[in-house]
């Protein structure tokens, strides 16, 4: 069974594209598709071809647009699908020419990524010979692509590729965003509770809607316990950062679930996705630290916190903390006291006994007793700035060790 332009129009009926001219040519058969981002593509045109383009190479060039439509028609191509975002005004003459030639012309939604527009077409072409209905082919294709996306991501993080060229071929076949890319995780801050699937799906759809509105090219990958998005960094990253935080706040209100958004560093090659995934893991740990107040964490902005996390893992640091606080831990265990907890709160409040007492709801005499007991057990004075500096650092390290 052969596809026609009419079938493609039905595939795009959920908003990917709109037929704007050449409606009398919907019976043209479609056997191939291609994407063009160069001015002179005539040598590569062929019969029954659906051409898809951003239009960037022929932006604001009326004659180039008219020539492309004529060349496509002469080659026996099927249709042209083009984005108009780079045109100040799409030439009316092009619409009239397409109508006169009965050559179907689509406007792609400027807010839809190429994956959403191209992948249904690819699936339909591959499965056309099977005789399945269009909707069934599309649904099967979507499920299959999700599996392929998951496997490719897993292979990248496991380091299964030796050459970047091989990874690029896989990425292109799956319509992943072009390099450089970042990996983003929408992390539900729910403690140990599992987020209901309805909430996860709602959050996924809202996230994709946000990215489309921002004209960000992306690909979403859902795993059993996490949702990832690979995206091409937009032209104005500073503005996007602000929009992303605003989106997170709106997501919390609409889904009624607290979220962190984690964004990896830039991956200049697909083989660097493994490093980006590792960075997300580190950012995920940082969300468990009370003193990290940010809810949208960008890797580059978390350099200091990441450094502290790495230092806390050093064997010599761990040994020093264990030795320094051993007597305090043993006293707490033997007497059911909370002296170490009190010390940690005191250090978080920069040594302010009054502020710590208020925060812990302790009488000032109780606070004074605890401070005296801590000094006695540790053999130090909490009035000594150098001692306070040391203990503050060690308490901070314990905080990072315990996430």
C-alpha positions as CSV (number, residue, x, y, z in Angstrom):
1,X,0.0,0.0,0.0
2,X,1.4,3.4,-1.1
3,X,1.2,6.5,1.0
4,X,-0.2,9.7,-0.5
5,X,0.1,13.4,0.5
6,X,-3.4,13.0,1.9
7,X,-2.1,10.4,4.3
8,X,0.7,12.7,5.5
9,X,-1.9,15.5,6.0
10,X,-3.8,13.2,8.3
11,X,-0.7,12.3,10.2
12,X,-0.1,16.0,10.8
13,X,-3.6,16.8,11.8
14,X,-2.8,17.1,15.5
15,X,-0.9,20.3,14.9
16,X,2.4,19.6,13.4
17,X,1.6,21.2,10.0
18,X,-1.1,22.9,8.0
19,X,-1.8,22.5,4.3
20,X,-1.7,26.1,2.9
21,X,-1.7,25.5,-0.9
22,X,-1.9,22.8,-3.6
23,X,-4.9,21.0,-2.1
24,X,-5.7,19.5,-5.5
25,X,-2.5,17.5,-5.4
26,X,-3.2,15.4,-2.3
27,X,-3.3,12.2,-4.3
28,X,0.4,12.5,-5.2
29,X,2.2,9.4,-3.9
30,X,4.9,9.6,-1.3
31,X,7.7,7.1,-1.3
32,X,10.6,9.1,0.3
33,X,11.3,12.0,2.5
34,X,14.4,14.3,2.8
35,X,15.4,17.4,4.6
36,X,17.0,20.4,3.0
37,X,19.1,23.1,4.6
38,X,21.1,24.4,1.5
39,X,20.1,26.7,-1.3
40,X,20.6,24.5,-4.3
41,X,19.1,21.1,-3.8
42,X,17.9,20.4,-7.4
43,X,20.4,17.6,-8.1
44,X,19.0,15.6,-5.1
45,X,15.3,16.0,-6.0
46,X,13.4,12.9,-7.1
47,X,10.0,11.5,-7.9
48,X,7.6,11.0,-5.0
49,X,9.7,12.9,-2.5
50,X,8.4,14.8,0.5
51,X,10.8,17.6,1.2
52,X,10.9,19.0,4.8
53,X,12.9,22.2,5.6
54,X,13.3,25.0,8.2
55,X,13.5,27.4,5.2
56,X,16.6,29.0,6.6
57,X,18.7,28.6,3.5
58,X,16.0,30.5,1.4
59,X,14.7,32.9,4.0
60,X,13.3,36.2,2.6
61,X,14.3,35.1,-1.0
62,X,11.2,35.0,-3.0
63,X,12.8,33.8,-6.2
64,X,14.6,31.0,-4.4
65,X,11.2,29.8,-2.9
66,X,9.5,30.0,-6.3
67,X,12.4,28.1,-8.0
68,X,12.3,25.4,-5.3
69,X,8.6,24.8,-5.9
70,X,9.0,24.6,-9.7
71,X,12.0,22.3,-9.4
72,X,10.1,20.0,-7.0
73,X,7.1,19.8,-9.3
74,X,9.3,19.2,-12.4
75,X,11.0,16.3,-10.6
76,X,7.7,14.7,-9.8
77,X,8.1,15.3,-6.0
78,X,5.1,14.9,-3.7
79,X,5.0,18.0,-1.5
80,X,7.0,20.6,0.4
81,X,6.8,21.2,4.2
82,X,8.5,24.4,5.4
83,X,8.8,26.4,8.6
84,X,8.1,30.2,8.2
85,X,9.9,31.5,11.3
86,X,12.8,32.8,9.4
87,X,10.7,34.7,6.9
88,X,9.6,38.3,7.5
89,X,6.7,37.5,5.2
90,X,6.2,34.3,3.2
91,X,5.7,35.3,-0.5
92,X,2.1,35.1,-1.6
93,X,3.4,34.3,-5.1
94,X,4.7,31.0,-3.8
95,X,1.2,30.0,-2.5
96,X,-0.4,31.0,-5.8
97,X,2.3,29.0,-7.7
98,X,1.7,25.9,-5.6
99,X,-2.0,26.2,-6.2
100,X,-1.6,26.6,-10.0
101,X,0.7,23.5,-10.1
102,X,-1.5,21.5,-7.8
103,X,1.7,21.0,-5.7
104,X,0.9,20.5,-2.0
105,X,2.6,23.1,0.3
106,X,2.6,22.7,4.1
107,X,3.5,25.2,6.8
108,X,5.2,23.4,9.7
109,X,4.2,24.7,13.1
110,X,7.2,26.9,14.2
111,X,6.8,25.6,17.8
112,X,7.0,21.9,16.9
113,X,10.4,20.1,16.9
114,X,11.5,18.2,13.8
115,X,11.2,14.9,15.7
116,X,7.5,15.4,16.1
117,X,7.0,16.3,12.4
118,X,9.4,13.9,10.8
119,X,9.2,10.8,12.8
120,X,5.5,10.0,12.0
121,X,6.3,10.3,8.3
122,X,9.3,8.0,8.6
123,X,7.3,5.4,10.5
124,X,4.5,5.6,8.0
125,X,6.9,5.1,5.0
126,X,8.6,2.1,6.6
127,X,5.4,0.4,7.6
128,X,3.4,1.3,4.4
129,X,3.8,-2.1,2.9
130,X,2.3,-3.9,5.9
131,X,-1.3,-2.7,5.1
132,X,-1.9,-1.4,8.7
133,X,-4.0,1.6,9.1
134,X,-2.2,4.9,9.4
135,X,-3.0,5.5,13.1
136,X,-1.9,2.0,14.1
137,X,1.4,2.5,12.2
138,X,2.0,5.8,14.0
139,X,1.3,4.3,17.5
140,X,3.5,1.3,16.9
141,X,6.3,3.6,15.6
142,X,6.1,5.9,18.7
143,X,6.5,2.9,21.0
144,X,9.4,1.5,19.0
145,X,11.2,4.9,19.0
146,X,10.8,5.2,22.7
147,X,12.6,1.8,23.1
148,X,15.3,2.8,20.6
149,X,15.9,6.1,22.4
150,X,16.2,4.3,25.8
151,X,18.6,1.8,24.4
152,X,20.8,4.4,22.6
153,X,21.0,6.5,25.8
154,X,21.9,3.5,27.8
155,X,24.6,2.5,25.3
156,X,26.0,6.0,25.5
157,X,26.2,6.1,29.2
158,X,27.7,2.6,29.3
159,X,30.4,3.7,26.9
160,X,29.6,1.2,24.2
161,X,30.7,3.4,21.3
162,X,34.3,3.8,20.3
163,X,33.9,6.4,17.6
164,X,31.8,9.6,17.6
165,X,30.9,9.0,14.0
166,X,29.1,5.8,14.9
167,X,27.2,7.6,17.7
168,X,26.3,10.4,15.3
169,X,24.8,8.0,12.8
170,X,22.6,6.5,15.5
171,X,21.6,10.0,16.7
172,X,20.6,11.1,13.2
173,X,18.6,8.0,12.6
174,X,16.6,8.7,15.8
175,X,16.3,12.5,15.1
176,X,18.1,13.5,18.2
177,X,18.9,17.2,18.6
178,X,22.1,18.4,16.8
179,X,25.2,19.1,18.9
180,X,25.9,20.7,21.3
181,X,23.2,19.4,23.6
182,X,22.3,19.3,27.3
183,X,20.5,16.7,29.3
184,X,17.7,17.8,31.6
185,X,15.9,15.9,34.2
186,X,12.5,16.8,35.7
187,X,12.9,15.4,39.2
188,X,9.9,15.1,41.5
189,X,10.9,16.0,45.0
190,X,8.8,13.5,46.7
191,X,11.2,11.8,49.1
192,X,10.8,8.0,49.0
193,X,7.2,8.2,47.7
194,X,6.6,7.1,44.1
195,X,4.9,9.8,41.9
196,X,1.6,8.6,40.3
197,X,1.9,8.0,36.6
198,X,-0.9,10.5,35.9
199,X,1.2,13.2,37.5
200,X,4.3,12.1,35.6
201,X,2.5,12.2,32.3
202,X,1.0,15.6,33.0
203,X,4.5,17.0,33.9
204,X,5.9,15.4,30.7
205,X,3.3,17.1,28.5
206,X,3.7,20.4,30.1
207,X,7.5,20.3,29.8
208,X,7.3,19.4,26.1
209,X,4.7,22.2,25.6
210,X,7.1,24.7,27.3
211,X,10.0,23.6,25.1
212,X,7.9,23.9,21.9
213,X,6.8,27.4,23.0
214,X,10.5,28.3,23.5
215,X,11.3,26.9,20.0
216,X,13.8,24.5,21.6
217,X,14.7,21.4,19.6
218,X,14.5,18.4,22.0
219,X,14.0,14.7,22.4
220,X,12.3,13.2,25.5
221,X,13.3,9.9,27.0
222,X,11.2,8.3,29.7
223,X,12.6,5.6,32.0
224,X,10.7,3.8,34.8
225,X,12.0,6.1,37.5
226,X,13.1,9.3,35.6
227,X,12.2,11.5,32.7
228,X,15.0,13.0,30.7
229,X,15.1,15.6,27.9
230,X,18.0,16.1,25.5
231,X,17.8,19.6,24.1
232,X,19.8,21.9,21.9
233,X,20.8,25.0,23.8
234,X,18.7,28.0,22.6
235,X,20.3,31.1,21.2
236,X,19.7,33.2,24.3
237,X,20.6,30.9,27.2
238,X,20.3,33.6,29.9
239,X,16.7,34.3,29.0
240,X,16.0,30.6,28.8
241,X,17.3,30.1,32.3
242,X,14.8,32.6,33.7
243,X,12.0,31.1,31.6
244,X,12.8,27.6,32.8
245,X,12.6,28.6,36.5
246,X,9.3,30.4,35.9
247,X,8.1,27.2,34.2
248,X,9.2,25.1,37.1
249,X,7.2,27.3,39.5
250,X,4.1,27.0,37.3
251,X,4.6,23.2,37.0
252,X,4.6,22.9,40.8
253,X,1.3,24.9,41.0
254,X,-0.5,23.1,38.2
255,X,0.6,19.5,38.9
256,X,0.6,20.0,42.7
257,X,4.0,18.3,43.1
258,X,7.3,19.9,44.1
259,X,9.9,19.6,41.4
260,X,13.6,20.2,40.9
261,X,14.9,20.7,37.3
262,X,18.5,19.5,36.8
263,X,20.5,20.6,33.7
264,X,23.8,19.0,32.7
265,X,26.7,20.9,31.2
266,X,27.0,21.2,27.4
267,X,27.9,18.0,25.6
268,X,29.9,18.8,22.5
269,X,29.7,15.2,21.2
270,X,27.3,12.4,21.7
271,X,30.0,10.4,23.5
272,X,29.9,13.1,26.2
273,X,26.3,12.2,27.1
274,X,27.8,9.7,29.6
275,X,29.5,12.6,31.4
276,X,26.3,14.6,31.2
277,X,24.4,11.7,32.8
278,X,27.0,11.6,35.6
279,X,26.5,15.3,36.2
280,X,22.8,14.8,36.6
281,X,23.5,12.1,39.2
282,X,25.7,14.6,41.1
283,X,23.0,17.3,40.8
284,X,20.4,14.8,42.1
285,X,22.5,14.3,45.2
286,X,22.8,18.0,45.8
287,X,19.0,18.4,45.9
288,X,19.1,16.4,49.2
289,X,21.2,19.1,50.9
290,X,19.1,21.6,52.9
291,X,21.5,24.5,52.3
292,X,21.2,24.1,48.5
293,X,18.2,26.3,48.1
294,X,18.1,26.4,44.3
295,X,15.3,24.4,42.7
296,X,16.6,24.7,39.1
297,X,20.2,23.4,39.1
298,X,22.5,24.1,36.2
299,X,25.8,22.2,36.3
300,X,28.0,25.2,35.7
301,X,26.4,27.1,38.6
302,X,26.9,24.3,41.1
303,X,30.7,24.2,40.9
304,X,31.2,25.1,44.5
305,X,28.7,22.6,45.8
306,X,30.1,19.9,43.5
307,X,33.6,20.6,44.9
308,X,32.3,20.2,48.4
309,X,30.7,16.9,47.5
310,X,33.9,15.6,46.0
311,X,36.0,16.7,49.1
312,X,33.5,15.0,51.4
313,X,34.2,11.7,49.6
314,X,37.9,11.8,50.3
315,X,39.0,8.9,52.6
316,X,41.1,11.2,54.7
317,X,38.2,13.6,55.2
318,X,35.9,10.8,56.2
319,X,38.5,9.4,58.6
320,X,39.1,12.8,60.2
321,X,35.4,13.5,60.7
322,X,34.9,10.0,62.3
323,X,37.8,10.5,64.7
324,X,36.9,14.1,65.6
325,X,33.3,13.4,66.4
326,X,33.7,9.9,67.8
327,X,33.3,10.8,71.5
328,X,30.3,13.1,70.7
329,X,28.6,10.3,68.8
330,X,29.2,7.8,71.6
331,X,27.9,10.2,74.2
332,X,24.7,10.7,72.2
333,X,24.2,7.0,71.8
334,X,24.8,6.2,75.4
335,X,22.7,9.0,76.9
336,X,20.1,9.5,74.2
337,X,21.3,13.1,73.8
338,X,21.4,15.2,70.6
339,X,24.6,17.1,71.0
340,X,26.0,16.4,67.5
341,X,22.7,17.6,66.0
342,X,22.8,20.7,68.1
343,X,26.4,21.4,67.0
344,X,25.4,21.0,63.3
345,X,22.5,23.5,63.8
346,X,24.8,25.9,65.6
347,X,27.4,25.8,62.8
348,X,24.6,26.4,60.2
349,X,23.7,29.5,62.1
350,X,27.3,30.8,62.1
351,X,27.8,30.0,65.8
352,X,24.8,32.1,67.0
353,X,23.6,30.5,70.2
354,X,20.5,32.7,70.4
355,X,19.4,31.9,66.8
356,X,20.1,28.2,67.2
357,X,18.1,28.1,70.5
358,X,15.1,29.7,68.8
359,X,15.3,27.4,65.8
360,X,15.5,24.3,68.1
361,X,12.9,25.7,70.5
362,X,15.4,25.4,73.4
363,X,15.6,27.5,76.5
364,X,18.7,29.6,76.7
365,X,19.9,27.7,79.8
366,X,19.5,24.4,77.9
367,X,21.4,25.8,75.0
368,X,24.2,27.0,77.3
369,X,24.4,23.5,78.9
370,X,24.6,21.8,75.6
371,X,27.3,24.1,74.3
372,X,29.3,23.5,77.5
373,X,28.9,19.8,77.2
374,X,30.0,19.8,73.5
375,X,33.1,21.8,74.5
376,X,33.9,19.4,77.3
377,X,33.6,16.3,75.1
378,X,35.5,17.7,72.1
379,X,38.1,19.4,74.2
380,X,37.7,22.8,72.6
381,X,36.1,26.3,73.0
382,X,33.2,27.3,70.7
383,X,34.3,30.9,71.4
384,X,37.5,30.4,69.4
385,X,37.0,31.5,65.8
386,X,39.5,28.9,64.4
387,X,37.7,26.1,66.2
388,X,34.3,27.3,64.9
389,X,35.7,27.4,61.4
390,X,37.0,23.9,61.7
391,X,33.8,22.5,63.1
392,X,31.7,24.3,60.6
393,X,33.7,22.7,57.8
394,X,33.4,19.3,59.3
395,X,29.7,19.6,59.8
396,X,29.3,20.7,56.3
397,X,31.3,17.7,55.1
398,X,29.0,15.4,57.2
399,X,26.0,17.0,55.5
400,X,27.4,16.2,52.1
401,X,28.4,12.7,53.1
402,X,24.9,11.8,54.4
403,X,22.9,12.7,51.2
